[in-house]
């Protein structure tokens, strides 16, 4: 009975509640998303936990916040923040169906330093951009596309796992297809799309890769948030093979309907050293997470990094 109720809640949540919230004026929609996030924090509700059949998100996030923030009270607030901002991120994902709202967001938001990417695109140079599951990272992709950058995004077929509720899978699938209207490029799963990524970079387009997911085949570890991250090496290899530039960005929620993108400046890779290339980029990403740890939506992964 409990499993049946949980599946019904997921259906109501992802099929009806989130789309309804996205139709509200920005301030009310954001407030509603925070109320949803509060309930999720209290019940440790997360689609990944439900798919795996065990609740682990809240406890893992709390442990991560203890590492990053120290005191119990700060860690509790950081954990709550993660649920609030994750809920807001999912609410934002439903805004893409409304082109007028996205246009208004684009007009009100700032993209600092986009000139370098625009120049690289004009010159036919590919650009590999790293980011994290942090704050409004997905909205950042849309804003870049709206500003004229042709963006492709590395995704994963894990979001299509049969254990995941069909309405959650549809939520991701619909989001990806809607985003493609704005970014000018494609959202392609890395399990089947390696050739596509290389071709896109060779054409002088941009590719966004999440840097806070451990590299499964990597044997390189770097210090990251007081742990040792098994660093993904695909970004460096793709940039090297396609003579692309490499950089990073973080997209920050400022207020309802207003966002700001901050870049780590584009650079040539060090063809002889992955570590020399990537360490400054990871320092940039880590700096933002340390400023706003509650906005790191993938904080539960920290405890899986090496000591």
C-alpha positions, 0 to 999 in steps of 0.5 A: 500500500505504501508503495502504491501511495508513493507512486501516486504522489510522484504522478501527481507531483511530476505530471500535475503539480510542477507544471501548474506551479510553472504557470504562476507568476514568478514570485508565487511559483518560486514560493510554491517550489520552496514549500514543496522543497520543505515537504521533501526535506521533512519526508526525505522525498526524492525520485532517486531514493524511491527508484532505489527503494531506500532513503539516503539523500537527506542523510548523505546531504547532511554528512556533506554539509557537516564536512563543508559547514562544520556545525550541526545547526549550519549543516541542518540549514544547508541540508534544508537548502539543498531540498529547497533549491532542488525543488526550485530547479525542478520548477524552473525546468517546467518553465521551458514550455512557456517561451514568453517567460523564458524571453522575460528571464533572458531580458532580466538576467546577466551573462557575464563574459559571454563575449569569449564564447561568441568569438570562439564560435565565430572563429569556428573553435569548439568550446568545452564548458564544465559546470556542476549540479549547482543552483540553476545550472540548467537555466544557464544552458538555456540562457547561453542558447538564447544569447546565441551560443550553440550549446550541446549537453552531455546527458545520461541514459540513467534517467531512463532506468525502468525503476524510475517512475514513468512520469519522472522519466517523462519529466526529463525527456520533455525537459530535454526536448523543450530545451533543444528549442532554446540551446540550438544544439542537442541533449545527447546521452553519453552512452551512445553519443560520443561521435556526436560530441566530437563532431559538434566540437569540430563544427565550432559548437559548445559542449556542456559537461557536469564535472561533479560526477566521478569518472568511472574509468579515470585513475586521476584523483584531485582534491575537491571539497576536502575529498579526493574526486576521481576526476572525469577525463573526457572533457580534456580528451575531447578538447585535445582531440578537437582543438577546442577551448575549455572553460566553466560556468555557474548559473546563479538564481538572483530573484524570481525570474532573474539569473546570473551566469559567471564564467571561468575564462576560456583557455587552451588546454595543457596538452601534456597535463590533464591536472594542470588544465583542470585544477584551476577549473575545479578551484573555480567550481569549488569556490562557488559551492563553498559560497553557497553549499546549500545550492549544490544539488548533488551534495549527496555524492560528496561522501562517495568521493575518496578520502 
